[in-house]
Amino acid sequence: MATLRPAKCYRKIERPYTRQSRKKPRKGYVKGVPGKKINRFWTGNQKGTFSLRAYLVSKNAVQIRHNALESARVNTNKYLEKTLGKDNFYLRVLVYPHHVLRENTMATGAGADRFQTGMRLAFGKPIGVAAQVRENQRIMELRVDASKESVAKEALRRASAKFPTTTRIVLENM
């Protein structure tokens, strides 16, 4: 299995690319959309009443890959469960990875020039999916009690380290 290319290769926003025909699959441009790693978009106590909302907001327009979203969710959830317990917070990922990422793999090694076509027909194979995030768009939402404000800030700070953009934390009282 080949390793992932760095996030800097995919963070620039391109034209949204999601076309996958359900009625006529052969007519769809994307031949087989890869599965996303993030399957749970919320964790914690969904029915609890909390007095503080904290949002992680993107400062730039950027693409965030599905594995970065899952990594941020797992990291934040683990920290919150350790410090607050399972029922004292509610965490949601607000963006969804729709955009299909493609890669035109280049052959290397001896004899590669015999079967490589270079940039001719360089459409690329689907390798993953990403969420396209606009400037000042909310990425994650965290609900806790107002007395746990410092824990919420630390949890979202840890999540922001997983994203390929600078972020800020916005607090809102409910």
HUCORKA-V279483 format. One record per residue. N is the residue number from 1. D_CENTER is the distance of its C-alpha to the mean C-alpha in whole Angstrom. Layout:
n:N d_center:D_CENTER
n:N d_center:D_CENTER
//
This chain:
n:1 d_center:22
n:2 d_center:20
n:3 d_center:18
n:4 d_center:15
n:5 d_center:15
n:6 d_center:14
n:7 d_center:11
n:8 d_center:14
n:9 d_center:15
n:10 d_center:12
n:11 d_center:11
n:12 d_center:14
n:13 d_center:13
n:14 d_center:16
n:15 d_center:17
n:16 d_center:15
n:17 d_center:16
n:18 d_center:16
n:19 d_center:19
n:20 d_center:20
n:21 d_center:24
n:22 d_center:24
n:23 d_center:28
n:24 d_center:29
n:25 d_center:26
n:26 d_center:28
n:27 d_center:28
n:28 d_center:24
n:29 d_center:23
n:30 d_center:20
n:31 d_center:22
n:32 d_center:20
n:33 d_center:16
n:34 d_center:14
n:35 d_center:13
n:36 d_center:9
n:37 d_center:9
n:38 d_center:8
n:39 d_center:11
n:40 d_center:12
n:41 d_center:11
n:42 d_center:14
n:43 d_center:16
n:44 d_center:19
n:45 d_center:22
n:46 d_center:21
n:47 d_center:25
n:48 d_center:26
n:49 d_center:27
n:50 d_center:26
n:51 d_center:27
n:52 d_center:24
n:53 d_center:21
n:54 d_center:18
n:55 d_center:15
n:56 d_center:13
n:57 d_center:13
n:58 d_center:12
n:59 d_center:15
n:60 d_center:14
n:61 d_center:13
n:62 d_center:10
n:63 d_center:8
n:64 d_center:4
n:65 d_center:4
n:66 d_center:4
n:67 d_center:6
n:68 d_center:5
n:69 d_center:3
n:70 d_center:7
n:71 d_center:8
n:72 d_center:8
n:73 d_center:9
n:74 d_center:12
n:75 d_center:13
n:76 d_center:14
n:77 d_center:15
n:78 d_center:18
n:79 d_center:19
n:80 d_center:19
n:81 d_center:21
n:82 d_center:23
n:83 d_center:24
n:84 d_center:25
n:85 d_center:25
n:86 d_center:23
n:87 d_center:25
n:88 d_center:25
n:89 d_center:21
n:90 d_center:19
n:91 d_center:15
n:92 d_center:12
n:93 d_center:9
n:94 d_center:10
n:95 d_center:7
n:96 d_center:7
n:97 d_center:6
n:98 d_center:10
n:99 d_center:11
n:100 d_center:12
n:101 d_center:12
n:102 d_center:16
n:103 d_center:18
n:104 d_center:22
n:105 d_center:23
n:106 d_center:26
n:107 d_center:29
n:108 d_center:30
n:109 d_center:34
n:110 d_center:37
n:111 d_center:38
n:112 d_center:34
n:113 d_center:36
n:114 d_center:38
n:115 d_center:35
n:116 d_center:32
n:117 d_center:32
n:118 d_center:30
n:119 d_center:29
n:120 d_center:31
n:121 d_center:29
n:122 d_center:26
n:123 d_center:23
n:124 d_center:21
n:125 d_center:20
n:126 d_center:16
n:127 d_center:14
n:128 d_center:11
n:129 d_center:8
n:130 d_center:6
n:131 d_center:6
n:132 d_center:9
n:133 d_center:9
n:134 d_center:13
n:135 d_center:15
n:136 d_center:16
n:137 d_center:13
n:138 d_center:12
n:139 d_center:9
n:140 d_center:10
n:141 d_center:14
n:142 d_center:16
n:143 d_center:20
n:144 d_center:23
n:145 d_center:26
n:146 d_center:27
n:147 d_center:29
n:148 d_center:26
n:149 d_center:24
n:150 d_center:24
n:151 d_center:22
n:152 d_center:20
n:153 d_center:20
n:154 d_center:19
n:155 d_center:17
n:156 d_center:14
n:157 d_center:16
n:158 d_center:15
n:159 d_center:11
n:160 d_center:11
n:161 d_center:12
n:162 d_center:9
n:163 d_center:8
n:164 d_center:10
n:165 d_center:11
n:166 d_center:14
n:167 d_center:14
n:168 d_center:16
n:169 d_center:17
n:170 d_center:19
n:171 d_center:22
n:172 d_center:23
n:173 d_center:26
n:174 d_center:27
//
